[in-house]
């Protein structure tokens, strides 16, 4: 019931789909990395605001963090840990989908943070991890 209240009832409105991880990874392997980055940037400029405004009725740092937390808890594509200390925020993301997914997440969150939080993140990626650091607005 908790998953329905925090995730399913909202994602249904945005037509989220569930697919096996092997299919998701296969599609990522087929994707051109530059096209994936471009698409991730476009979505980062649109989707976080649309989703958080719908879910939480506003977009700000708190709702953005809750969006990432809910995605981690219920979305099955990443694990996220968020640390906030002294006006600094670090979002550590781990996943199992390889460098292309790390690249997509980097571009998505970079664009979202620059666009909506009006700050410039420092982002590091590896094969299966993305670390995002920024000053809280």
Backbone torsions as a table, in degrees:
resi	resn	phi	psi	omega
1	UNK	NA	-37.8	179.5
2	UNK	-60.9	-42.6	178.9
3	UNK	-62.3	-41.5	178.6
4	UNK	-62.4	-45.6	-177.0
5	UNK	-66.4	-37.6	-175.2
6	UNK	-94.7	-16.8	-171.8
7	UNK	-137.3	-63.9	-170.2
8	UNK	-56.7	-44.7	-176.3
9	UNK	-65.2	-26.1	177.9
10	UNK	-86.2	-42.8	-177.1
11	UNK	-67.6	-28.2	176.2
12	UNK	-59.3	-36.2	-179.5
13	UNK	-68.3	-25.6	179.7
14	UNK	-100.5	7.9	175.9
15	UNK	60.9	37.7	173.4
16	UNK	-59.8	147.4	176.8
17	UNK	-124.4	155.8	175.3
18	UNK	-109.1	129.7	175.8
19	UNK	-135.2	154.1	177.2
20	UNK	-60.9	146.2	-178.7
21	UNK	-60.3	-31.5	179.2
22	UNK	-65.2	-36.5	177.3
23	UNK	-70.0	-44.4	179.0
24	UNK	-58.7	-47.5	179.4
25	UNK	-63.3	-40.3	177.9
26	UNK	-62.3	-41.4	177.6
27	UNK	-65.6	-40.3	176.5
28	UNK	-62.1	-41.3	179.7
29	UNK	-61.5	-32.7	179.7
30	UNK	-78.6	-22.2	-173.5
31	UNK	-73.4	142.6	171.9
32	UNK	-72.5	129.6	-174.1
33	UNK	-62.7	-38.1	178.9
34	UNK	-67.8	-41.7	178.5
35	UNK	-65.4	-38.1	178.1
36	UNK	-63.6	-43.4	178.9
37	UNK	-63.8	-42.5	179.0
38	UNK	-63.3	-44.1	178.4
39	UNK	-64.8	-42.2	179.5
40	UNK	-62.0	-39.9	177.4
41	UNK	-64.1	-44.2	179.1
42	UNK	-60.7	-45.8	179.7
43	UNK	-66.8	-36.5	177.8
44	UNK	-63.9	-27.0	177.8
45	UNK	-81.2	-16.4	-175.3
46	UNK	-114.9	-54.3	-164.9
47	UNK	-66.4	-45.4	-178.0
48	UNK	-57.6	-41.4	178.9
49	UNK	-67.0	-44.2	-180.0
50	UNK	-61.2	-47.2	-176.2
51	UNK	-68.9	-49.8	-177.0
52	UNK	-67.8	-34.9	177.3
53	UNK	-64.8	-36.6	178.1
54	UNK	-72.7	-47.0	-176.6
55	UNK	-70.5	-45.7	-170.4
56	UNK	-114.7	-0.8	177.9
57	UNK	71.8	8.4	175.9
58	UNK	-166.1	162.5	174.6
59	UNK	-119.2	124.5	172.1
60	UNK	-157.2	-176.4	-178.0
61	UNK	-58.4	-42.6	-177.7
62	UNK	-63.3	-43.5	-178.4
63	UNK	-73.4	-31.8	176.0
64	UNK	-64.1	-44.1	178.3
65	UNK	-64.8	-39.6	178.1
66	UNK	-65.8	-38.3	176.2
67	UNK	-59.0	-45.8	178.5
68	UNK	-66.8	-42.2	179.1
69	UNK	-61.5	-44.9	178.8
70	UNK	-65.3	-39.7	177.3
71	UNK	-61.2	-39.7	178.5
72	UNK	-68.1	-45.7	-175.9
73	UNK	-67.9	-39.9	-170.1
74	UNK	-121.7	-16.0	-171.6
75	UNK	-82.0	-17.8	175.8
76	UNK	65.1	18.5	175.7
77	UNK	-116.3	-5.6	-179.7
78	UNK	-164.4	161.5	170.5
79	UNK	-117.6	132.6	-178.6
80	UNK	-128.0	142.5	170.9
81	UNK	-124.7	135.4	-176.3
82	UNK	-122.9	127.7	177.9
83	UNK	-122.5	133.7	177.7
84	UNK	-128.4	126.7	-178.5
85	UNK	-154.9	126.7	174.6
86	UNK	56.1	36.8	179.0
87	UNK	83.1	4.1	176.9
88	UNK	-109.7	143.0	178.6
89	UNK	-123.4	133.6	174.8
90	UNK	-125.5	125.1	177.0
91	UNK	-113.9	116.2	179.2
92	UNK	-106.4	121.5	-177.5
93	UNK	-117.0	132.9	174.3
94	UNK	-123.3	143.0	-179.7
95	UNK	-150.9	178.6	-176.6
96	UNK	-121.4	24.8	-169.5
97	UNK	-113.0	6.4	172.4
98	UNK	88.7	-179.3	-172.7
99	UNK	-61.0	-36.9	-179.0
100	UNK	-64.3	-38.6	177.7
101	UNK	-69.1	-38.1	175.1
102	UNK	-59.4	-43.7	179.4
103	UNK	-63.0	-44.2	179.3
104	UNK	-61.9	-45.8	179.3
105	UNK	-62.3	-40.0	177.9
106	UNK	-57.7	-51.6	-177.3
107	UNK	-67.4	-38.3	179.0
108	UNK	-61.3	-53.7	-176.2
109	UNK	-73.6	-32.9	175.7
110	UNK	-58.7	-49.0	-178.7
111	UNK	-65.7	-42.5	180.0
112	UNK	-62.6	-46.4	-177.7
113	UNK	-66.3	-44.3	178.5
114	UNK	-64.0	-41.9	-175.3
115	UNK	-73.1	-48.2	-170.6
116	UNK	-100.7	-31.1	179.4
117	UNK	-98.2	-7.7	175.3
118	UNK	55.7	40.8	175.5
119	UNK	-138.8	160.2	-175.9
120	UNK	-103.6	115.7	-179.7
121	UNK	-82.5	154.7	169.2
122	UNK	-105.0	121.9	-173.3
123	UNK	-126.3	129.9	175.8
124	UNK	-117.7	140.3	178.1
125	UNK	-128.7	152.5	170.4
126	UNK	-132.8	-173.2	-179.1
127	UNK	-51.9	-43.6	-174.7
128	UNK	-132.5	25.2	-179.6
129	UNK	-149.5	150.9	176.2
130	UNK	-135.5	128.8	177.2
131	UNK	-119.1	123.6	-176.3
132	UNK	-117.4	125.0	177.7
133	UNK	-125.6	137.6	176.3
134	UNK	-159.3	159.0	173.6
135	UNK	-78.7	132.6	178.3
136	UNK	-67.1	137.9	-179.9
137	UNK	-69.9	NA	NA
